[in-house]
Amino acid sequence: MEILFRKHGWRPAMGVLSSCLALTACTGVSEAARGGLSPDGAQETRAQCRADALPDDALQGKTEAEAAALLSGCTWRIGERDGKALPGTMDYQAQRRTLGIEKGKVIWVRRG
């Protein structure tokens, strides 16, 4: 950084510094995302997951809103909506449920 500053002045050095800060900020967001945030962004704990008392297939046939209410406090995501696959991570989390939604209703539930 010091060599860049001496050779080219303060503007390029500030550009490099701001880029580093931006990357650091983005990294913090992804760390939080891996820490178990629910779709509404609230931090969750396993003790709050009411759906653990139900078998996963109990969610099938429910509307998306009903499933979301049952999964409040649980780790979950939507993996497919109306035949279109949605982006997701490849990490395996046994407690996480991935839902397939078609015409507003849950058609499948997978763990991991």
PDB file as gemmi writes it, atoms N, CA and C in Angstrom:
CRYST1    1.000    1.000    1.000  90.00  90.00  90.00 P 1                      
ATOM      1  N   MET A   1       0.830  -1.178   0.000  1.00  0.00           N  
ATOM      2  CA  MET A   1       0.000   0.000   0.000  1.00  0.00           C  
ATOM      3  C   MET A   1       0.877   1.245   0.000  1.00  0.00           C  
ATOM      4  N   GLU A   2       1.951   1.210   0.811  1.00  0.00           N  
ATOM      5  CA  GLU A   2       2.833   2.369   0.902  1.00  0.00           C  
ATOM      6  C   GLU A   2       3.516   2.636  -0.438  1.00  0.00           C  
ATOM      7  N   ILE A   3       3.930   1.574  -1.134  1.00  0.00           N  
ATOM      8  CA  ILE A   3       4.578   1.731  -2.442  1.00  0.00           C  
ATOM      9  C   ILE A   3       3.594   2.339  -3.435  1.00  0.00           C  
ATOM     10  N   LEU A   4       2.362   1.859  -3.426  1.00  0.00           N  
ATOM     11  CA  LEU A   4       1.328   2.403  -4.305  1.00  0.00           C  
ATOM     12  C   LEU A   4       1.107   3.882  -4.015  1.00  0.00           C  
ATOM     13  N   PHE A   5       1.073   4.245  -2.740  1.00  0.00           N  
ATOM     14  CA  PHE A   5       0.856   5.636  -2.355  1.00  0.00           C  
ATOM     15  C   PHE A   5       2.005   6.525  -2.826  1.00  0.00           C  
ATOM     16  N   ARG A   6       3.236   6.087  -2.613  1.00  0.00           N  
ATOM     17  CA  ARG A   6       4.399   6.887  -3.021  1.00  0.00           C  
ATOM     18  C   ARG A   6       4.465   7.065  -4.530  1.00  0.00           C  
ATOM     19  N   LYS A   7       4.166   6.009  -5.257  1.00  0.00           N  
ATOM     20  CA  LYS A   7       4.330   6.035  -6.708  1.00  0.00           C  
ATOM     21  C   LYS A   7       3.196   6.774  -7.415  1.00  0.00           C  
ATOM     22  N   HIS A   8       1.955   6.596  -6.957  1.00  0.00           N  
ATOM     23  CA  HIS A   8       0.799   7.111  -7.692  1.00  0.00           C  
ATOM     24  C   HIS A   8      -0.051   8.128  -6.936  1.00  0.00           C  
ATOM     25  N   GLY A   9       0.247   8.429  -5.706  1.00  0.00           N  
ATOM     26  CA  GLY A   9      -0.551   9.389  -4.951  1.00  0.00           C  
ATOM     27  C   GLY A   9      -1.606   8.697  -4.106  1.00  0.00           C  
ATOM     28  N   TRP A  10      -2.447   9.473  -3.489  1.00  0.00           N  
ATOM     29  CA  TRP A  10      -3.418   8.946  -2.539  1.00  0.00           C  
ATOM     30  C   TRP A  10      -4.668   8.356  -3.175  1.00  0.00           C  
ATOM     31  N   ARG A  11      -5.070   8.773  -4.367  1.00  0.00           N  
ATOM     32  CA  ARG A  11      -6.327   8.285  -4.946  1.00  0.00           C  
ATOM     33  C   ARG A  11      -6.322   6.779  -5.227  1.00  0.00           C  
ATOM     34  N   PRO A  12      -5.323   6.233  -5.911  1.00  0.00           N  
ATOM     35  CA  PRO A  12      -5.335   4.780  -6.111  1.00  0.00           C  
ATOM     36  C   PRO A  12      -5.262   4.011  -4.790  1.00  0.00           C  
ATOM     37  N   ALA A  13      -4.495   4.550  -3.841  1.00  0.00           N  
ATOM     38  CA  ALA A  13      -4.380   3.883  -2.540  1.00  0.00           C  
ATOM     39  C   ALA A  13      -5.738   3.844  -1.842  1.00  0.00           C  
ATOM     40  N   MET A  14      -6.490   4.916  -1.931  1.00  0.00           N  
ATOM     41  CA  MET A  14      -7.823   4.953  -1.316  1.00  0.00           C  
ATOM     42  C   MET A  14      -8.775   3.997  -2.025  1.00  0.00           C  
ATOM     43  N   GLY A  15      -8.620   3.863  -3.343  1.00  0.00           N  
ATOM     44  CA  GLY A  15      -9.451   2.917  -4.090  1.00  0.00           C  
ATOM     45  C   GLY A  15      -9.210   1.486  -3.640  1.00  0.00           C  
ATOM     46  N   VAL A  16      -7.945   1.136  -3.461  1.00  0.00           N  
ATOM     47  CA  VAL A  16      -7.602  -0.203  -2.981  1.00  0.00           C  
ATOM     48  C   VAL A  16      -8.143  -0.411  -1.572  1.00  0.00           C  
ATOM     49  N   LEU A  17      -7.987   0.577  -0.726  1.00  0.00           N  
ATOM     50  CA  LEU A  17      -8.471   0.479   0.646  1.00  0.00           C  
ATOM     51  C   LEU A  17      -9.990   0.318   0.693  1.00  0.00           C  
ATOM     52  N   SER A  18     -10.713   1.109  -0.096  1.00  0.00           N  
ATOM     53  CA  SER A  18     -12.176   1.002  -0.085  1.00  0.00           C  
ATOM     54  C   SER A  18     -12.631  -0.338  -0.647  1.00  0.00           C  
ATOM     55  N   SER A  19     -11.918  -0.877  -1.635  1.00  0.00           N  
ATOM     56  CA  SER A  19     -12.256  -2.201  -2.165  1.00  0.00           C  
ATOM     57  C   SER A  19     -12.073  -3.273  -1.101  1.00  0.00           C  
ATOM     58  N   CYS A  20     -10.995  -3.174  -0.347  1.00  0.00           N  
ATOM     59  CA  CYS A  20     -10.754  -4.138   0.733  1.00  0.00           C  
ATOM     60  C   CYS A  20     -11.846  -4.057   1.796  1.00  0.00           C  
ATOM     61  N   LEU A  21     -12.250  -2.851   2.139  1.00  0.00           N  
ATOM     62  CA  LEU A  21     -13.314  -2.682   3.131  1.00  0.00           C  
ATOM     63  C   LEU A  21     -14.635  -3.247   2.630  1.00  0.00           C  
ATOM     64  N   ALA A  22     -14.931  -3.033   1.352  1.00  0.00           N  
ATOM     65  CA  ALA A  22     -16.175  -3.559   0.782  1.00  0.00           C  
ATOM     66  C   ALA A  22     -16.177  -5.080   0.804  1.00  0.00           C  
ATOM     67  N   LEU A  23     -15.068  -5.699   0.457  1.00  0.00           N  
ATOM     68  CA  LEU A  23     -14.986  -7.159   0.489  1.00  0.00           C  
ATOM     69  C   LEU A  23     -15.115  -7.694   1.906  1.00  0.00           C  
ATOM     70  N   THR A  24     -14.545  -6.999   2.853  1.00  0.00           N  
ATOM     71  CA  THR A  24     -14.659  -7.412   4.247  1.00  0.00           C  
ATOM     72  C   THR A  24     -16.108  -7.334   4.709  1.00  0.00           C  
ATOM     73  N   ALA A  25     -16.811  -6.297   4.320  1.00  0.00           N  
ATOM     74  CA  ALA A  25     -18.222  -6.152   4.699  1.00  0.00           C  
ATOM     75  C   ALA A  25     -19.054  -7.265   4.096  1.00  0.00           C  
ATOM     76  N   CYS A  26     -18.810  -7.613   2.849  1.00  0.00           N  
ATOM     77  CA  CYS A  26     -19.553  -8.695   2.196  1.00  0.00           C  
ATOM     78  C   CYS A  26     -19.277 -10.025   2.870  1.00  0.00           C  
ATOM     79  N   THR A  27     -18.053 -10.252   3.281  1.00  0.00           N  
ATOM     80  CA  THR A  27     -17.702 -11.493   3.956  1.00  0.00           C  
ATOM     81  C   THR A  27     -18.471 -11.622   5.258  1.00  0.00           C  
ATOM     82  N   GLY A  28     -18.650 -10.525   5.980  1.00  0.00           N  
ATOM     83  CA  GLY A  28     -19.406 -10.565   7.218  1.00  0.00           C  
ATOM     84  C   GLY A  28     -20.846 -10.969   6.997  1.00  0.00           C  
ATOM     85  N   VAL A  29     -21.440 -10.550   5.895  1.00  0.00           N  
ATOM     86  CA  VAL A  29     -22.819 -10.909   5.593  1.00  0.00           C  
ATOM     87  C   VAL A  29     -22.932 -12.397   5.336  1.00  0.00           C  
ATOM     88  N   SER A  30     -22.008 -12.949   4.552  1.00  0.00           N  
ATOM     89  CA  SER A  30     -22.096 -14.370   4.254  1.00  0.00           C  
ATOM     90  C   SER A  30     -21.843 -15.211   5.504  1.00  0.00           C  
ATOM     91  N   GLU A  31     -21.014 -14.740   6.415  1.00  0.00           N  
ATOM     92  CA  GLU A  31     -20.804 -15.457   7.669  1.00  0.00           C  
ATOM     93  C   GLU A  31     -22.115 -15.516   8.451  1.00  0.00           C  
ATOM     94  N   ALA A  32     -22.839 -14.408   8.476  1.00  0.00           N  
ATOM     95  CA  ALA A  32     -24.116 -14.390   9.187  1.00  0.00           C  
ATOM     96  C   ALA A  32     -25.108 -15.328   8.526  1.00  0.00           C  
ATOM     97  N   ALA A  33     -25.085 -15.386   7.202  1.00  0.00           N  
ATOM     98  CA  ALA A  33     -26.012 -16.253   6.483  1.00  0.00           C  
ATOM     99  C   ALA A  33     -25.759 -17.718   6.823  1.00  0.00           C  
ATOM    100  N   ARG A  34     -24.508 -18.082   7.039  1.00  0.00           N  
ATOM    101  CA  ARG A  34     -24.199 -19.460   7.390  1.00  0.00           C  
ATOM    102  C   ARG A  34     -24.484 -19.744   8.853  1.00  0.00           C  
ATOM    103  N   GLY A  35     -24.794 -18.723   9.627  1.00  0.00           N  
ATOM    104  CA  GLY A  35     -25.007 -18.909  11.055  1.00  0.00           C  
ATOM    105  C   GLY A  35     -26.417 -19.301  11.425  1.00  0.00           C  
ATOM    106  N   GLY A  36     -27.261 -19.644  10.471  1.00  0.00           N  
ATOM    107  CA  GLY A  36     -28.596 -20.116  10.784  1.00  0.00           C  
ATOM    108  C   GLY A  36     -29.649 -19.039  10.801  1.00  0.00           C  
ATOM    109  N   LEU A  37     -29.701 -18.211   9.793  1.00  0.00           N  
ATOM    110  CA  LEU A  37     -30.751 -17.209   9.718  1.00  0.00           C  
ATOM    111  C   LEU A  37     -31.942 -17.780   8.972  1.00  0.00           C  
ATOM    112  N   SER A  38     -33.124 -17.510   9.455  1.00  0.00           N  
ATOM    113  CA  SER A  38     -34.334 -17.940   8.771  1.00  0.00           C  
ATOM    114  C   SER A  38     -34.623 -16.984   7.615  1.00  0.00           C  
ATOM    115  N   PRO A  39     -35.563 -17.333   6.715  1.00  0.00           N  
ATOM    116  CA  PRO A  39     -35.848 -16.454   5.580  1.00  0.00           C  
ATOM    117  C   PRO A  39     -36.219 -15.028   5.955  1.00  0.00           C  
ATOM    118  N   ASP A  40     -36.776 -14.810   7.142  1.00  0.00           N  
ATOM    119  CA  ASP A  40     -37.116 -13.438   7.525  1.00  0.00           C  
ATOM    120  C   ASP A  40     -35.929 -12.718   8.161  1.00  0.00           C  
ATOM    121  N   GLY A  41     -34.778 -13.390   8.275  1.00  0.00           N  
ATOM    122  CA  GLY A  41     -33.567 -12.755   8.768  1.00  0.00           C  
ATOM    123  C   GLY A  41     -33.378 -12.823  10.275  1.00  0.00           C  
ATOM    124  N   ALA A  42     -34.288 -13.440  10.992  1.00  0.00           N  
ATOM    125  CA  ALA A  42     -34.179 -13.519  12.447  1.00  0.00           C  
ATOM    126  C   ALA A  42     -33.250 -14.662  12.840  1.00  0.00           C  
ATOM    127  N   GLN A  43     -32.427 -14.420  13.844  1.00  0.00           N  
ATOM    128  CA  GLN A  43     -31.543 -15.477  14.338  1.00  0.00           C  
ATOM    129  C   GLN A  43     -32.411 -16.545  14.993  1.00  0.00           C  
ATOM    130  N   GLU A  44     -32.108 -17.783  14.732  1.00  0.00           N  
ATOM    131  CA  GLU A  44     -32.938 -18.854  15.259  1.00  0.00           C  
ATOM    132  C   GLU A  44     -32.124 -19.794  16.133  1.00  0.00           C  
ATOM    133  N   THR A  45     -32.799 -20.482  16.999  1.00  0.00           N  
ATOM    134  CA  THR A  45     -32.171 -21.523  17.791  1.00  0.00           C  
ATOM    135  C   THR A  45     -32.995 -22.785  17.630  1.00  0.00           C  
ATOM    136  N   ARG A  46     -32.381 -23.925  17.823  1.00  0.00           N  
ATOM    137  CA  ARG A  46     -33.077 -25.196  17.640  1.00  0.00           C  
ATOM    138  C   ARG A  46     -34.216 -25.351  18.646  1.00  0.00           C  
ATOM    139  N   ALA A  47     -34.142 -24.739  19.794  1.00  0.00           N  
ATOM    140  CA  ALA A  47     -35.187 -24.876  20.799  1.00  0.00           C  
ATOM    141  C   ALA A  47     -36.499 -24.250  20.335  1.00  0.00           C  
ATOM    142  N   GLN A  48     -36.464 -23.330  19.378  1.00  0.00           N  
ATOM    143  CA  GLN A  48     -37.661 -22.638  18.918  1.00  0.00           C  
ATOM    144  C   GLN A  48     -38.385 -23.375  17.794  1.00  0.00           C  
ATOM    145  N   CYS A  49     -37.817 -24.418  17.227  1.00  0.00           N  
ATOM    146  CA  CYS A  49     -38.388 -25.068  16.046  1.00  0.00           C  
ATOM    147  C   CYS A  49     -39.559 -25.973  16.435  1.00  0.00           C  
ATOM    148  N   ARG A  50     -40.774 -25.480  16.215  1.00  0.00           N  
ATOM    149  CA  ARG A  50     -41.978 -26.232  16.568  1.00  0.00           C  
ATOM    150  C   ARG A  50     -42.236 -27.385  15.610  1.00  0.00           C  
ATOM    151  N   ALA A  51     -41.768 -27.280  14.365  1.00  0.00           N  
ATOM    152  CA  ALA A  51     -42.038 -28.304  13.357  1.00  0.00           C  
ATOM    153  C   ALA A  51     -41.276 -29.597  13.623  1.00  0.00           C  
ATOM    154  N   ASP A  52     -40.295 -29.583  14.525  1.00  0.00           N  
ATOM    155  CA  ASP A  52     -39.566 -30.813  14.831  1.00  0.00           C  
ATOM    156  C   ASP A  52     -40.479 -31.873  15.437  1.00  0.00           C  
ATOM    157  N   ALA A  53     -41.597 -31.466  16.009  1.00  0.00           N  
ATOM    158  CA  ALA A  53     -42.544 -32.418  16.586  1.00  0.00           C  
ATOM    159  C   ALA A  53     -43.383 -33.111  15.514  1.00  0.00           C  
ATOM    160  N   LEU A  54     -43.354 -32.591  14.287  1.00  0.00           N  
ATOM    161  CA  LEU A  54     -44.146 -33.140  13.182  1.00  0.00           C  
ATOM    162  C   LEU A  54     -43.253 -33.879  12.194  1.00  0.00           C  
ATOM    163  N   PRO A  55     -43.791 -34.906  11.526  1.00  0.00           N  
ATOM    164  CA  PRO A  55     -43.022 -35.506  10.430  1.00  0.00           C  
ATOM    165  C   PRO A  55     -42.958 -34.517   9.265  1.00  0.00           C  
ATOM    166  N   ASP A  56     -41.888 -34.596   8.480  1.00  0.00           N  
ATOM    167  CA  ASP A  56     -41.720 -33.647   7.377  1.00  0.00           C  
ATOM    168  C   ASP A  56     -42.860 -33.708   6.368  1.00  0.00           C  
ATOM    169  N   ASP A  57     -43.414 -34.908   6.143  1.00  0.00           N  
ATOM    170  CA  ASP A  57     -44.491 -35.003   5.152  1.00  0.00           C  
ATOM    171  C   ASP A  57     -45.787 -34.338   5.619  1.00  0.00           C  
ATOM    172  N   ALA A  58     -45.854 -33.928   6.888  1.00  0.00           N  
ATOM    173  CA  ALA A  58     -47.019 -33.182   7.373  1.00  0.00           C  
ATOM    174  C   ALA A  58     -47.102 -31.805   6.721  1.00  0.00           C  
ATOM    175  N   LEU A  59     -45.985 -31.325   6.174  1.00  0.00           N  
ATOM    176  CA  LEU A  59     -45.980 -30.022   5.497  1.00  0.00           C  
ATOM    177  C   LEU A  59     -46.536 -30.108   4.081  1.00  0.00           C  
ATOM    178  N   GLN A  60     -46.518 -31.295   3.497  1.00  0.00           N  
ATOM    179  CA  GLN A  60     -47.008 -31.445   2.126  1.00  0.00           C  
ATOM    180  C   GLN A  60     -48.501 -31.147   2.066  1.00  0.00           C  
ATOM    181  N   GLY A  61     -48.884 -30.388   1.053  1.00  0.00           N  
ATOM    182  CA  GLY A  61     -50.272 -30.001   0.880  1.00  0.00           C  
ATOM    183  C   GLY A  61     -50.634 -28.695   1.579  1.00  0.00           C  
ATOM    184  N   LYS A  62     -49.783 -28.233   2.474  1.00  0.00           N  
ATOM    185  CA  LYS A  62     -50.029 -26.955   3.153  1.00  0.00           C  
ATOM    186  C   LYS A  62     -49.713 -25.806   2.201  1.00  0.00           C  
ATOM    187  N   THR A  63     -50.351 -24.666   2.432  1.00  0.00           N  
ATOM    188  CA  THR A  63     -49.996 -23.479   1.653  1.00  0.00           C  
ATOM    189  C   THR A  63     -48.618 -23.014   2.115  1.00  0.00           C  
ATOM    190  N   GLU A  64     -47.997 -22.190   1.291  1.00  0.00           N  
ATOM    191  CA  GLU A  64     -46.678 -21.670   1.648  1.00  0.00           C  
ATOM    192  C   GLU A  64     -46.740 -20.899   2.967  1.00  0.00           C  
ATOM    193  N   ALA A  65     -47.803 -20.125   3.173  1.00  0.00           N  
ATOM    194  CA  ALA A  65     -47.955 -19.346   4.409  1.00  0.00           C  
ATOM    195  C   ALA A  65     -48.120 -20.266   5.622  1.00  0.00           C  
ATOM    196  N   GLU A  66     -48.905 -21.335   5.480  1.00  0.00           N  
ATOM    197  CA  GLU A  66     -49.084 -22.285   6.580  1.00  0.00           C  
ATOM    198  C   GLU A  66     -47.764 -22.977   6.925  1.00  0.00           C  
ATOM    199  N   ALA A  67     -47.029 -23.376   5.888  1.00  0.00           N  
ATOM    200  CA  ALA A  67     -45.733 -24.031   6.107  1.00  0.00           C  
ATOM    201  C   ALA A  67     -44.761 -23.075   6.780  1.00  0.00           C  
ATOM    202  N   ALA A  68     -44.753 -21.825   6.336  1.00  0.00           N  
ATOM    203  CA  ALA A  68     -43.859 -20.828   6.933  1.00  0.00           C  
ATOM    204  C   ALA A  68     -44.192 -20.633   8.412  1.00  0.00           C  
ATOM    205  N   ALA A  69     -45.476 -20.628   8.750  1.00  0.00           N  
ATOM    206  CA  ALA A  69     -45.875 -20.473  10.150  1.00  0.00           C  
ATOM    207  C   ALA A  69     -45.426 -21.677  10.980  1.00  0.00           C  
ATOM    208  N   LEU A  70     -45.597 -22.885  10.434  1.00  0.00           N  
ATOM    209  CA  LEU A  70     -45.163 -24.087  11.145  1.00  0.00           C  
ATOM    210  C   LEU A  70     -43.647 -24.142  11.301  1.00  0.00           C  
ATOM    211  N   LEU A  71     -42.933 -23.604  10.323  1.00  0.00           N  
ATOM    212  CA  LEU A  71     -41.471 -23.650  10.328  1.00  0.00           C  
ATOM    213  C   LEU A  71     -40.837 -22.443  11.017  1.00  0.00           C  
ATOM    214  N   SER A  72     -41.647 -21.626  11.644  1.00  0.00           N  
ATOM    215  CA  SER A  72     -41.118 -20.467  12.362  1.00  0.00           C  
ATOM    216  C   SER A  72     -40.113 -20.935  13.410  1.00  0.00           C  
ATOM    217  N   GLY A  73     -38.914 -20.371  13.366  1.00  0.00           N  
ATOM    218  CA  GLY A  73     -37.859 -20.771  14.279  1.00  0.00           C  
ATOM    219  C   GLY A  73     -37.013 -21.928  13.785  1.00  0.00           C  
ATOM    220  N   CYS A  74     -37.365 -22.495  12.640  1.00  0.00           N  
ATOM    221  CA  CYS A  74     -36.617 -23.618  12.058  1.00  0.00           C  
ATOM    222  C   CYS A  74     -35.723 -23.115  10.928  1.00  0.00           C  
ATOM    223  N   THR A  75     -34.745 -23.925  10.571  1.00  0.00           N  
ATOM    224  CA  THR A  75     -33.911 -23.624   9.418  1.00  0.00           C  
ATOM    225  C   THR A  75     -34.595 -24.223   8.199  1.00  0.00           C  
ATOM    226  N   TRP A  76     -34.963 -23.371   7.233  1.00  0.00           N  
ATOM    227  CA  TRP A  76     -35.637 -23.863   6.039  1.00  0.00           C  
ATOM    228  C   TRP A  76     -35.415 -22.911   4.884  1.00  0.00           C  
ATOM    229  N   ARG A  77     -35.730 -23.404   3.699  1.00  0.00           N  
ATOM    230  CA  ARG A  77     -35.609 -22.594   2.487  1.00  0.00           C  
ATOM    231  C   ARG A  77     -36.507 -23.189   1.413  1.00  0.00           C  
ATOM    232  N   ILE A  78     -36.735 -22.414   0.374  1.00  0.00           N  
ATOM    233  CA  ILE A  78     -37.501 -22.896  -0.773  1.00  0.00           C  
ATOM    234  C   ILE A  78     -36.502 -23.265  -1.858  1.00  0.00           C  
ATOM    235  N   GLY A  79     -36.549 -24.521  -2.294  1.00  0.00           N  
ATOM    236  CA  GLY A  79     -35.608 -25.007  -3.300  1.00  0.00           C  
ATOM    237  C   GLY A  79     -36.161 -24.973  -4.704  1.00  0.00           C  
ATOM    238  N   GLU A  80     -37.479 -24.983  -4.814  1.00  0.00           N  
ATOM    239  CA  GLU A  80     -38.111 -24.982  -6.137  1.00  0.00           C  
ATOM    240  C   GLU A  80     -39.472 -24.312  -6.026  1.00  0.00           C  
ATOM    241  N   ARG A  81     -39.775 -23.460  -6.998  1.00  0.00           N  
ATOM    242  CA  ARG A  81     -41.083 -22.804  -7.034  1.00  0.00           C  
ATOM    243  C   ARG A  81     -41.646 -22.926  -8.441  1.00  0.00           C  
ATOM    244  N   ASP A  82     -42.799 -23.580  -8.551  1.00  0.00           N  
ATOM    245  CA  ASP A  82     -43.489 -23.773  -9.834  1.00  0.00           C  
ATOM    246  C   ASP A  82     -42.559 -24.337 -10.909  1.00  0.00           C  
ATOM    247  N   GLY A  83     -41.799 -25.370 -10.537  1.00  0.00           N  
ATOM    248  CA  GLY A  83     -40.925 -26.059 -11.478  1.00  0.00           C  
ATOM    249  C   GLY A  83     -39.587 -25.399 -11.723  1.00  0.00           C  
ATOM    250  N   LYS A  84     -39.348 -24.227 -11.144  1.00  0.00           N  
ATOM    251  CA  LYS A  84     -38.081 -23.525 -11.343  1.00  0.00           C  
ATOM    252  C   LYS A  84     -37.216 -23.687 -10.098  1.00  0.00           C  
ATOM    253  N   ALA A  85     -36.022 -24.276 -10.289  1.00  0.00           N  
ATOM    254  CA  ALA A  85     -35.086 -24.452  -9.177  1.00  0.00           C  
ATOM    255  C   ALA A  85     -34.552 -23.094  -8.739  1.00  0.00           C  
ATOM    256  N   LEU A  86     -34.456 -22.903  -7.443  1.00  0.00           N  
ATOM    257  CA  LEU A  86     -33.934 -21.665  -6.871  1.00  0.00           C  
ATOM    258  C   LEU A  86     -32.532 -21.918  -6.323  1.00  0.00           C  
ATOM    259  N   PRO A  87     -31.692 -20.883  -6.273  1.00  0.00           N  
ATOM    260  CA  PRO A  87     -30.322 -21.080  -5.791  1.00  0.00           C  
ATOM    261  C   PRO A  87     -30.289 -21.484  -4.319  1.00  0.00           C  
ATOM    262  N   GLY A  88     -29.340 -22.332  -4.010  1.00  0.00           N  
ATOM    263  CA  GLY A  88     -29.150 -22.773  -2.637  1.00  0.00           C  
ATOM    264  C   GLY A  88     -27.713 -23.195  -2.433  1.00  0.00           C  
ATOM    265  N   THR A  89     -27.329 -23.335  -1.200  1.00  0.00           N  
ATOM    266  CA  THR A  89     -25.962 -23.752  -0.901  1.00  0.00           C  
ATOM    267  C   THR A  89     -25.863 -25.268  -0.981  1.00  0.00           C  
ATOM    268  N   MET A  90     -24.652 -25.771  -1.111  1.00  0.00           N  
ATOM    269  CA  MET A  90     -24.428 -27.208  -1.216  1.00  0.00           C  
ATOM    270  C   MET A  90     -24.028 -27.832   0.122  1.00  0.00           C  
ATOM    271  N   ASP A  91     -23.973 -27.027   1.177  1.00  0.00           N  
ATOM    272  CA  ASP A  91     -23.605 -27.580   2.475  1.00  0.00           C  
ATOM    273  C   ASP A  91     -24.760 -28.390   3.038  1.00  0.00           C  
ATOM    274  N   TYR A  92     -24.439 -29.459   3.740  1.00  0.00           N  
ATOM    275  CA  TYR A  92     -25.462 -30.323   4.312  1.00  0.00           C  
ATOM    276  C   TYR A  92     -25.709 -29.924   5.759  1.00  0.00           C  
ATOM    277  N   GLN A  93     -26.964 -29.632   6.065  1.00  0.00           N  
ATOM    278  CA  GLN A  93     -27.386 -29.331   7.434  1.00  0.00           C  
ATOM    279  C   GLN A  93     -28.595 -30.204   7.719  1.00  0.00           C  
ATOM    280  N   ALA A  94     -28.420 -31.193   8.563  1.00  0.00           N  
ATOM    281  CA  ALA A  94     -29.467 -32.188   8.808  1.00  0.00           C  
ATOM    282  C   ALA A  94     -30.778 -31.570   9.286  1.00  0.00           C  
ATOM    283  N   GLN A  95     -30.712 -30.474  10.025  1.00  0.00           N  
ATOM    284  CA  GLN A  95     -31.936 -29.872  10.561  1.00  0.00           C  
ATOM    285  C   GLN A  95     -32.673 -29.005   9.540  1.00  0.00           C  
ATOM    286  N   ARG A  96     -32.007 -28.630   8.429  1.00  0.00           N  
ATOM    287  CA  ARG A  96     -32.620 -27.718   7.457  1.00  0.00           C  
ATOM    288  C   ARG A  96     -33.601 -28.469   6.555  1.00  0.00           C  
ATOM    289  N   ARG A  97     -34.744 -27.852   6.336  1.00  0.00           N  
ATOM    290  CA  ARG A  97     -35.737 -28.379   5.402  1.00  0.00           C  
ATOM    291  C   ARG A  97     -35.718 -27.527   4.138  1.00  0.00           C  
ATOM    292  N   THR A  98     -35.781 -28.186   2.997  1.00  0.00           N  
ATOM    293  CA  THR A  98     -35.895 -27.499   1.715  1.00  0.00           C  
ATOM    294  C   THR A  98     -37.250 -27.880   1.137  1.00  0.00           C  
ATOM    295  N   LEU A  99     -38.028 -26.868   0.751  1.00  0.00           N  
ATOM    296  CA  LEU A  99     -39.392 -27.095   0.281  1.00  0.00           C  
ATOM    297  C   LEU A  99     -39.508 -26.887  -1.218  1.00  0.00           C  
ATOM    298  N   GLY A 100     -40.351 -27.705  -1.835  1.00  0.00           N  
ATOM    299  CA  GLY A 100     -40.754 -27.493  -3.217  1.00  0.00           C  
ATOM    300  C   GLY A 100     -42.172 -26.937  -3.201  1.00  0.00           C  
ATOM    301  N   ILE A 101     -42.386 -25.831  -3.889  1.00  0.00           N  
ATOM    302  CA  ILE A 101     -43.690 -25.152  -3.898  1.00  0.00           C  
ATOM    303  C   ILE A 101     -44.236 -25.159  -5.321  1.00  0.00           C  
ATOM    304  N   GLU A 102     -45.500 -25.529  -5.456  1.00  0.00           N  
ATOM    305  CA  GLU A 102     -46.163 -25.442  -6.759  1.00  0.00           C  
ATOM    306  C   GLU A 102     -47.564 -24.878  -6.548  1.00  0.00           C  
ATOM    307  N   LYS A 103     -47.866 -23.821  -7.280  1.00  0.00           N  
ATOM    308  CA  LYS A 103     -49.163 -23.134  -7.178  1.00  0.00           C  
ATOM    309  C   LYS A 103     -49.492 -22.776  -5.728  1.00  0.00           C  
ATOM    310  N   GLY A 104     -48.460 -22.340  -4.989  1.00  0.00           N  
ATOM    311  CA  GLY A 104     -48.666 -21.868  -3.626  1.00  0.00           C  
ATOM    312  C   GLY A 104     -48.744 -22.944  -2.562  1.00  0.00           C  
ATOM    313  N   LYS A 105     -48.565 -24.229  -2.938  1.00  0.00           N  
ATOM    314  CA  LYS A 105     -48.641 -25.323  -1.968  1.00  0.00           C  
ATOM    315  C   LYS A 105     -47.345 -26.116  -1.940  1.00  0.00           C  
ATOM    316  N   VAL A 106     -47.035 -26.658  -0.774  1.00  0.00           N  
ATOM    317  CA  VAL A 106     -45.836 -27.485  -0.608  1.00  0.00           C  
ATOM    318  C   VAL A 106     -46.090 -28.838  -1.262  1.00  0.00           C  
ATOM    319  N   ILE A 107     -45.194 -29.223  -2.193  1.00  0.00           N  
ATOM    320  CA  ILE A 107     -45.359 -30.521  -2.863  1.00  0.00           C  
ATOM    321  C   ILE A 107     -44.288 -31.532  -2.441  1.00  0.00           C  
ATOM    322  N   TRP A 108     -43.160 -31.064  -1.921  1.00  0.00           N  
ATOM    323  CA  TRP A 108     -42.144 -31.971  -1.378  1.00  0.00           C  
ATOM    324  C   TRP A 108     -41.325 -31.268  -0.303  1.00  0.00           C  
ATOM    325  N   VAL A 109     -40.733 -32.084   0.573  1.00  0.00           N  
ATOM    326  CA  VAL A 109     -39.864 -31.594   1.647  1.00  0.00           C  
ATOM    327  C   VAL A 109     -38.642 -32.503   1.684  1.00  0.00           C  
ATOM    328  N   ARG A 110     -37.468 -31.895   1.693  1.00  0.00           N  
ATOM    329  CA  ARG A 110     -36.211 -32.649   1.801  1.00  0.00           C  
ATOM    330  C   ARG A 110     -35.402 -32.091   2.955  1.00  0.00           C  
ATOM    331  N   ARG A 111     -34.637 -32.948   3.589  1.00  0.00           N  
ATOM    332  CA  ARG A 111     -33.751 -32.532   4.675  1.00  0.00           C  
ATOM    333  C   ARG A 111     -32.342 -32.326   4.150  1.00  0.00           C  
ATOM    334  N   GLY A 112     -31.638 -31.412   4.777  1.00  0.00           N  
ATOM    335  CA  GLY A 112     -30.236 -31.197   4.439  1.00  0.00           C  
ATOM    336  C   GLY A 112     -30.030 -29.881   3.831  1.00  0.00           C  
TER     337      GLY A 112                                                      
END                                                                             
